[in-house]
Every structure is written in structure tokens, then in C-alpha cells.
Amino acid sequence: MQDISEKNNRGSFNQDGFLPVCREDMERRGWDELDFVFVSGDAYVDHPSFGPAIICRLLEAHGYRVGIIPQPDWRRSADFLRFGRPRLAFLVSSGNMDSLLNKFTAAKKRRSTDAYSPGGAPDKRPPHAVTVYANKLRELFGDVPIIIGGIEASLRRFAHYDYWSDRLKRSILADTAADILIYGMGEKQILALAAELQRGTPVEAIQDVPGTCFRVPDFDYIYDYVKLPSFDDVLADKKVFAAAFREEYLEQDPIRGKRLAQQNGEWCIVQNPPAMPLSTEEMDEIYDLPYMRTYHPMYREAGGVPALKEVEFSLVSQRGCFGGCNFCAIVSHQGRIIQARSQESIIREAELLTKQPGFKGYIHDVGGPTANFRIPSCQAQLKRGTCRGKSCLSPVPCSNLDANQDDYLVLLRRLRKLPGVKKVFVRSGIRFDYLLKCKDSFLTELCKYHVSGQLKIAPEHITDRVTHLMGKSDRSTYLKFVRRFEETNQKLGKEQYLVPYFMSSHPGATLKDAVELAVFLREMGYHPQQVQDFIPTPGTLSTAMYYSGIDPLTGEKVWTAKRPEEKKLQRALMQYWLPENRPFVEEALKKTGRLDLIGFGEKCLLRPSKKKPQK
């Protein structure tokens, strides 16, 4: 442990303002034990954009003594023994990212940096961090209650496909020594579990908390549930896997969702319905907690924690997303129902930002998973839940969609008038099909005050069949937004540009679709500097398509580019102009019979090479 007694570079605070990270911190507070010890795969950043900080600060605010062990050395015992045995439980998370996604690229190559580690250093956490940490704790502490949560645990709660090992895996709760799994964001769940443990309820008897999973030997131990095909069944038949995933996916609703159960080897994994959405008052409480808003001083020598830079002067205004992108984990983690903070809470935090060292007058972002979602997609879902098997926006917006964005507009106006604030940017994803449903005034003010020359949006693809499988709007909708954006900026006398994100190799996207996308990029004059290859992360609908070859919602077969050679061709087409991509683009055009796109015409992708491609 480095010396952390000095003041940090954020003001007069020393380590006493942070949660305890070592026994000396605990003893300095006069504590002889902790109620909870949080083991995290991330470095300790005490900021409301970091899940471990939120959970720990919330428990602290409700009277519990909490310490955190960030990035323990999992190969030895010393770090895990730092605080001794907690009075109530260990809490375990891989951090803000799945540990495998954090460690490996879409090509399964090791990443050279980790934004959630000191100085961006890699390899500070093991693969499958939640499992490794939980099993180590069980080895060292015997029957101490262990509660796992965070994105890694949340999205691996049932039988799931693991891309990096290319195989189906059991529920993480069946493979760890943990007692309870929290899925979703976790605030309601952790307070409910803490209250039960405080009352002396044995951890194995806590089986009714929404938003949690627990395990029992078999179905005889539970009641009132939907039985899912077992792990053995889904392993044996991909059609059965797709059917099981469909049931899981459609029940992810806090109001109408049912309890689900699936046998995973010797354990039956039981999922209670999701936790109810947070109220505005509950959201405000979470973001009003006394965060230090920076990394722990022990990381100063390493240069801090890079992930903080992206969010240090940004504001979270809401959670949840009804956009329904099928490759995104938000539906299964945060849910489809929007949960928003009050404007007053956001203004208070903005005023705090203006007083922070390093603030130069710019609020970098105001948003959430989707910036312009501040209200539920319709009021009916608050009474009966979200529509089962229906999307609010794809392939076309629902007729009941409430696209009123006045609240967000008023919030942005208030923020940009604050003393000390020069500019308020919106850099979270803007859902452009939703924006097209609102009044012109929103786009006008967005372009006039909140775009820094470039606006990031995510059409993802332009072939209608592919965008439908993605849960995105079609090509014509995107082009309509492009025209609106250009007309608005022309009226304002501004020269601003769209930065669209596109994805290669999504399930259903063929090489011909990739060529069509490349032609579209040329027609639009786009030269994306960064391209995204689809990564099948656990728990998403697109990943279920990738593994099973079936769209779980329709039962239709879906072809997917899986071989590295196929994926390389699709990826290269998205940057067809790069010299290093030329051989792959030529090969793709030959395979698809599109050699007409090699030539000197204005519609061509490549100029002829000295060695003419064979027909």
C-alpha cells in the first residue's frame, strides 16, 4: 500500500474523506470492524459515475460501516485479509466493465491499457474477476455471506454464451461461491439485503428481494415461477437456448415480470423480478451523496485513473433506455423505463463542478445511456409495464410514444446560465429517430448551444434488414435526420458535422451489406477514424443471435460472420480508403461480384491497382 497520508490534488481533503481502503483508515475512524467490505476490480474513484462508489456511499449514508478493497492481488491472500471478516457481508464486483471485455478486443487480442486502473496499466484484474474474487473470499472466510453484483454478474445470471472461450457457460452464481447475485444497478437491492442481514436473517433465507438471484438445489424449494430449460438442455440444442433467452428477455420488467428459474448443474438459479425503477427522490439521494469526485490519492504517483477524465465534468441526468438496441446490455441492466433526477439535483451538482479545481467553464455532457430520454416513452408503462416483445422506436416509433423533450431543453437552458459555466455540451448518444418526433426548437437549441462542432450519433448500419435486427431505425430515417441537421445549421450560420458510428459483422450483416455500407460512406463523404466490430457480450439479444443463429423473438434463422477472415473483410470495407485495407477490400468486392466499384468513376471505392484484379 502506498503512502496516502498526503493531501491530494483536488483540494484540502486527505484520505479521511474517502472510504477506508486499509486497516489504518478503519482504525483512524475508531472502528474495530466493518459491516461491509466491497471488493472491486476497478481502482477506487469516489465519483457517482463509478458503481462501487455509489453502492458504498449509499450504505454509508444509511448508517453502515463500509470499506473498499480495490484491485486486490488475486494470486495472494494478503489484500483480501486487509480488513478481516465483515460483520454482515462481502460485496464483489468486477467494476464498471465486464472483466473479459475490459481485457480483450473483438479480435480476442489483449488490450494494452485499462482506463479503470492507475495510469491505465493493464492486467490489474483477472479474467472472470467476480468468480475469482468470490471464490478467494470463500476460501479465506468460510461461511461469510458473499453478494456479487455489477455488470459482469448482472449479465451472466443465467446460462450464457461466452465469446472469449466460444462456449456456453453456466450462471455465474453456479460457478462462484457467492450466496446472492444483484442484477441491475443495485441501490434498492443492496439496502434491502443490508436490512435483512442487519435483522439477523440468514443469507440463505433471503429469497424475495426484487432484482436479485439466489440458488437452491432444485425446483422443489421454490414456488410461483416460470421454469426455463436447464443448462444441459440449452447446451444440447441452440433452438432451446434461443427459446430460453426469449423468455428471460421478455420478462425483464419490474411491473409485469415473473420469477424465473433454471437448473444449472447441481444448482437451480432463481431470478426474482427486476427491482422497481428509482423514483426521482431516490435518484436525487444517490447523486447528492458526499463523493470526493476524484480518484484516491494513492494513485497520484501513477498519474490518476484515466476513466475519470471522461466523466469528471459531466452530469448524469437519467438512467434506462427504451431505444432497444439489441446489441446493448442496458435493457437487461438498467431497464427500459426512464429514471430521471430532478432538475434541482442536477443544478446542485453543476454548481459543485464549477467550484472544482480544474474546471474551465465547460460541462462536457448532460445525459445518460441516451441523452434526450428524460421521460418514460409513455405513461401507460408506469402502470402495466413495458410492452412485451414490442419496441418503442424500432422499426418505426410507436404511435403512443411521448416525444416531449421540453424538460431536457429547460434543464440545458438553466445549466448554461449558471455563473462560471461557459458552455454545456451534449456528448451522450442522441437518439435521432426520437428527436425527429419532437418540435424543431429542440434541434435548433441543440445545434446552437450544445454541439462542439461535431455531434455523435449511432445509425450503426444502413441496410434495413440489418438495422431491424439491431433494433435501430432504417436508412430513410437517418437520411431525414441528416437533412434536418444540415438545414438547422445552415439557418444558424454554423458549420457543424455529424460523427456517425457504424458497426461491422452484426448478426445478419452479410458481406454484400458491408459493401452497401461502404458505398453509402463514400456517397455521404464519411471517413470514420474509428470503426466498431460487433462483440458478443453476455446477456444481449444480438449475442443470442450470434451464438444460436436464430432471432429469439421471431424464431427466424440469422446468418452471422464468425470467421476472422469474414470479419476482417467487413471491417476493412468501413475504411476502404486506407492503403493497408486495399487487399481486403479488393477481395470483398471480388467475392460479392462488385468489381464495378474499382475504377475511376465517381461511384468507385478503389482506383485500379497496377496489378488488375482477376475476374
N, C-alpha and C positions, 0 to 999 in steps of 0.2 A: 504494500500500500504506500503510495507516495505521500509526502508531507502535504497535508491540506489545511494547515492552520493559517496560511496567509489569506489576505483579502483577495477576492477575485477581481477581474477587470470590469465588473458591472456595477461597482459602487462600494459601499461600506460593508456589504454582507460577507461574513466568513462562512465556514461550513455549518455553523449552528443554524443558519436559515434553511439549510437543506435537510432532507430526511437523513437519518443515520445510515452511514454506509460501512461502519466498523464498530467494534465493541466500545472503543473510546468515545465515539459520538453518543452512543446509548448511555454510557455511564456518566458522561458530562451532563446529560439531562436528568440524572438521578434515577434512571430506570435499571432494574435488575433483570428484566426480561421484556420481550416484545410480544404483542398479541399476534401480529402477522409479520412474516418475512417474505418479501417479494423477490424472487429470483428472475432476472431479466436477461435476455440475450442482447439487449442494446446497452450502450453506455448510458449513464444516468444524466438525462436532460430534464430539468424541472420546468416543464413548459406544457401548456394544455394541448399541444399537438402531438404529444407523446403519451400513448396509452398507459404505460406503467406509472407515470407521474399523476395522471388523472385518478386512477384507482387508489393509489397510495394517499394522495391528498384528500380524497373523499373519505376514506376510512379515518384518517387523522381528524378531519372536521367532525366526525361522528364519535369521537372520543376514544379511538383505538390507537395503540402504540404500534407504529409501523416502521420497519427498516427495509432497506433495499440492498440486494447483492447484485450489482451489475456485471455482466460478462464474467462469471466465475470461470476459473480454470477447471474444466470438467474432467481433466485427467488426474486430478488430485482431490483430496478431501478438504484441504485447509479452508478454502473460500466458503464452502458450504457450512462449515462448522463455526463460522465467524461470530454469529450471534447466539449460538446454541439453539435449543429447541424452543420454538414459539409457543405461546400459551394456547393459541387457537388453531393456526394452520400456516402452512407454506402456500404461497401463491406463485405460479410458474407461467412464464410467457416467453416466447422466442423474441418478443419485441414488436416493433411496428410492421415487420415483414415476416413472411414465411422464411425460415432459415435456409431452405434449399433455393428459393427464388433469389434470396439475398446473395447466395454463394455462386450460383451457376447461371449462365446465359441461356438463351433459347437453343443455342448450339451445344449446350451442356459443357461449355468451357468455363473454367474458374474465372470469376470476376477479380480484377486486380485491386479493387477498392471496396470499401464498405462505408457508406455515408453515415451509418449509425454507430461507428466505432471511433475512438480517439484518433485524430489525424487521418481518418479514412483508412486505417490499417485493416487488411483482410484477415480472415481466419481467427477472429476473436470469439467465435461461437461455433459449436459443432453442427454438422448436418443433423436434422431432426432434433433440434435443440430442446424442445419441450419434453420429448421422450427421454433424452439423455439426462436432463436436469432432474426430472421427476424420479427416474429410476435411481439416480445417485442419492437423492434425498431419502428415498425409501430404504436404501441400503444402510444409510448412516443413522436414521432416526426411527426406524421401526414403524410403529403404528401411528405416527403423527399424521393428521389429515393433510392431504395434498389436493389443491384445487388448481386445475390448469385452465388457461384462457388465452385470449389474443387471437390474432388472425390465423396462426398456424393450427391451433387446436380447434378453433371455430369451424374451419372449412374441411377438417379431416374427421368430423364427428361420426360419420358413417363409413361404410366400405367406400373406398375412393380410388381413383386412378392416380398413381404417382408417376409423373412424366420422367423424372430423372432416373428412376430404376426401371421404367417401362413395364410396370406391373400393377395389378390391383392389390391394394393393401387393406387390412382390417381397420376398423375405427381406431383412432389414436388412443381412445380410452381403454381399448382392449389390449393395446401394446405397451401401455405405461402402467406404472404403479399408482396412478392418481385415483382419487375417490370420486371427484366430481369434475365435470367439464362445463365451463361457462362459454356459451356461444353468443355472438353479437358483441355489442360494445361493453356491456357488463356492469354498469353502475347500479342498476336496480338489483341485479342478481347478487353482487358482492355484499351489498348492505343486508339483503335478506338472509344470505348464508351466514354472515357475521352475527346477526341477531340470533339465529338458531344455535350456532356454536356457543355464543355467549350464554344462552339459556341452558347449555349443557346437553343439547340434543346430540346423540351420537351421529357422526358424519354419515354412516351407512343408513341412517333413518331419515335423512333429508332427501325427500323424493318428490316434492311438489312445488319447487321453485321454478316459475316460468323462465325460459331462456337458459336452462341447464340440462345436462345429460348425466345420467348415472348408470351403473351397471348392476345387474343381478344375474344369478345363474341361468334362469330360463323364464319363459313367459308365465309360469305359474305364480311368479312373485309380483305380478302387476295386473292391472285391470284397465278397462276403457282405453284401448289403444288400437292403432292400425298396424297390423303385422306386415313388415316388409320382408321380401325374400332374403334368406340368410346369406352370409358371406360366401359360403360354399356354393349356393345356387347362382349368385351373380358372377362368381368366378368361373363357373362352368358354362355360362351362356350369356353372351353380350346383350341379347334381346331382353333377358331378365334383368340385367344391370340397368339398361335404359328404362325399363318399366319401373324399377325400384327408384331410380333417380327422379323420374317424373313425379312419383308420389311424394318424395321428400320435398322437391322443388315447389310443388303446388300447395303444400301445407305450411309454407313459411309465411304465416300471417298470424299476428298476435290476437286477432279477434275471432277468426273462424278456424284457425289452425288446430289440428288434432295431435294428440300424443302419438308418437311413432316408436316402434321397437324393431330391432333387427338382431338376430343371433350372429355373433362374431366369435366363432370357436367356442371356448368354454364360457364366454360371457354374452349375455343379452344386453345390448346397448339400448337404453330408453331415452328418448328425447321428449321433454316437455314442450308445449307450445312456446313460441317466442315471447320474450318479455314485452309488455306494453310499451308503446312509444313514450319517450320522456315528454313531460309537459314543458311549457315554456319556463315555468318557475324552476323546474328541475334542471333544465339546460342552463339557466342563469346561475343556479347554485354551483354547478360544475365549473363554469368558466370564470366565476368570481372568486374561486379559491386562491389562497395566497401563494401562487407559484413564484419561484425565483426568476423564471423566464429565461434561464440560461443553462449552460452545462455546468456540472460540478467543477469546482476549482482544481481538482486533482488532474483534470485533462488540459490545463493551461499549457503545460510544457509541450504537449503533443500538438498544440495548435487548435484545441477545441474539438467539437463534434460537427462535421460538415453538414449533416442534415438540418441543423438548427438554422443555417443561413437561409434556407428556402422558406421558413415559416416565422422567423424571428419578428418580422414587422408585418405579418399577415393576420387576418381575423377570420376565425371560423364563425359563420353566421347560421349554419344549419347542418343537419345530418339527414341521411336517407336519400334515395333516388328512385323516382318512378320512371326513369328513362328506359330501364330494362335491357341494357346492353348484355347480350348473352355471354360474352367473354369476361364480364366483370363480376367480382365477388361481392359487390355491395348489396345486391338483393338478398343474399344469404347471410350477410353480416350485419349491415346497418338497417336493412329492410327497405320497403318501397314507400312507407309513409314518412312524409317530411316532418322533421322535428326542428323547430326554429327557436333561436334565442330571441329575447325581446330587443328592440332597438336600444333601449336604455342600457342593457348589459353590454352590448357591442360598443356603444359610445363610451361607456366607462373604461372598457379595455383599450379603446383607441386613445383615450386621454392618458392612460398608463404608458402606451407606446411612445407618445410624444415626450415623455419625461425620461425615457431610457437612453443611456449613453449609446452613441452610435446612430440614433435616429436622425435622419437628414430631411425629414419632412415628407417622406414617401411611404404610404401604406401600400404594400406590394400586392395584396389580394384581399378580397372580401367575398367569401363563398364557402363552398363545401364540395361534396362529390360533383355536383353541378351547380354552378354559381347562381343561375337565375331560377332555381327552385326554392322559393321561400314559403310556399303554402302547399297543402296537400293537393293532389291532382283533381280531387273532387271531395266534397264534404260527406258524401254518402259512405266513403270508405272508413270514416271515423266511427260509423255505427255498425256496419256489416262486414268491414274488412275489405281488402283489395279484391278485385275481380279475379276469380280462379281461372288461370290459363289465358288471360287476356292482358295485352299490353296497353298502357295509356297512350303511347306515341307511335308504335310500330305495328303494322306497316304504314298506317295513317293515324293521326290523332283521334282519340275517342271523342264522340260528339258531346260527352259530358265534361270534357276537360276544362278546368278553370285556369285560364292563362293570364289572370290578372297579376301583373308584376309591379303594381303601384307601391307596395310595401318596400320592395327592394330598391325601387327608384328613390323613394323618400329617404331610406337609410343611406344611400350613396350621397344624396344631397346634404344630409346632416353631417356626414363624415368629412366631406370636402370643405365644409365651413368651419371646422374646428381650428382653433388657434394652433399654429405650429404645423399644420398639415398643408403641404403644397400640392400634393397630387394623390389621388386614390385610384389605384389600378384594379382591374378585374382580370385575373390570370387563371382562375379555375376554369374548367371547361364550361363553355356556353352551349347549351342545347339549342341549336339554331332552328330546329323544326318547331320547338316550343316558342321560341322568340317570334317566329313568323305569325303566331296566333295572337300576339299582343298588339297594343297600339304602337304606331310609328314613333311616338315620343320616346319610348324606351331605347330603341336602337339609336336614335338621334343623340340622346344624352350619353349613351354608352360610348359612341364614337367621338363625341365632342370632348368628354371629360375623362374617360376611364380606359382608353386604349393608348398604349405607348408606342404607336406606330404599327404594331402588329397585334392581331387578335388570333389566339389559338382556338381552333375548333377541330372536331374529330368526325368527319364523314366516314372514315375507315375504309370504304370501298365505293365503287360506282356501278357495279353490276347489280341490278335489282335483286336477282336471286340470292346473291351473296349478302347484300345488306339485310335482306329479310332474315336469313339465317343468323346474322349478327344481332338482330333486334334494333337495327338502325333504319333511318328514313332513306328513301330512294334517291336516285340521281337527280331527278327533276326538282325535288325539294331542296337539295343542296344548291343547285344552279339558281333557283329562285332566291335563296338567301344571298348568294354571291352578288346577284343583280341589286338586291336591296342594299347590301353593304356598300357597293360601289356608288350607287346613286346617292346614298346618305352622305358619304364622304365628299362626293362631288359638290353637293349643296353646301356642305360646311367648308369647302375650300381646303380640305385636308388630303394629304397623300398618305394613305394607310393601307396596310395589306393584311390579307388572311394568311395564317400559317396552318394549313390543314394537315391532320395526321391520317396516315393510311396504314393498313395492316396487310401483310402478305401471309399466305398459307393458312388462312382461317378455314375451318371445315366448310366444304362446299366450293371453295375457290379453286378453280382449275387453272392450268397454265394459260388457256385461252382468256380466262378472266383477267389474269395478270397482264397479258398483252393489252387487253382493252383498257386496263387501268393505266398502263404506260402511255398509250395513245392519248388518253384523257389528260395526263400530266403534261404532255407536250402541248396539247391544244390550249391548256389553261396557262401555260408558261410557268408551271411549278417545277422547282428543283429542290425537293426535300433533302435537307442535310442529314437528317436522322430518319431511319425507317424502322418499323417495328415488325418483327416476325412473331406470329402467334405463339404464345407459350401456354400450354395446357395446365393451368394452375388448379389445384384441388378445389372441388366444390362448385364449379361453374357449369352452366348448361352447355357451353361450347366445348368444354373438356369432356363432358359426357358424349357429345357427338364425336369428338376426336377418337376416343377410346372405342366406342361401340360401333361407330359407322352408322348410327341411327339418330335422327332427331327425336328425342324422348317425347316431345309434345305432340308430334304428328305420327310417329312411327315410320316415317319415310327414311329411306336409305340416304346417307350423306357420304360422298367421297371426300377424302382428305389427303393432301400432300404430306407424307410422313417421312419418306426417304430424304436424307440430307441433300442429295443431288436435286430432287424436285424442289425442295425448299430454297435451295441456293438460286435456282433459276427465277423463281417468283420474286425473291428478294432483289436480285440484280436488276430486274426489269423496272423496279421502282426508282433506280438510279442508273438508267440506261446510258446516260451521257458520260459516265466515269470510264476512263480508259481501262481500268482493271476489270470492269464488268463486261467489256465488249465480247469476250469469248462466250460468256454465259448468255448474253442477250442474243447473239447470233444463233446459238444452239436452241434457245427458246423459240425464236422466230422460225427456224427450220422445222422444229417439231410441230409447230402449230400451222405450218403452211403459210406463214405471213412474210415471206421474203420480199413482198412488195413494200415492206417497211424499211428496206435497205436500199438507199438510193439518194438522189439529190433533190427530190421533190420536197415541198414544204411539209408534207404529211409524214415523211420518213423519220424513223427513230435513229438510224445509223447511216453514215456515209459509207460507200463501198470501201472495203479494205483492198490492199494491193493483191491479196490472195482472195479471189472471188469465192463466196460460199458455194458449195456444191448443192445442186438441186436434187 
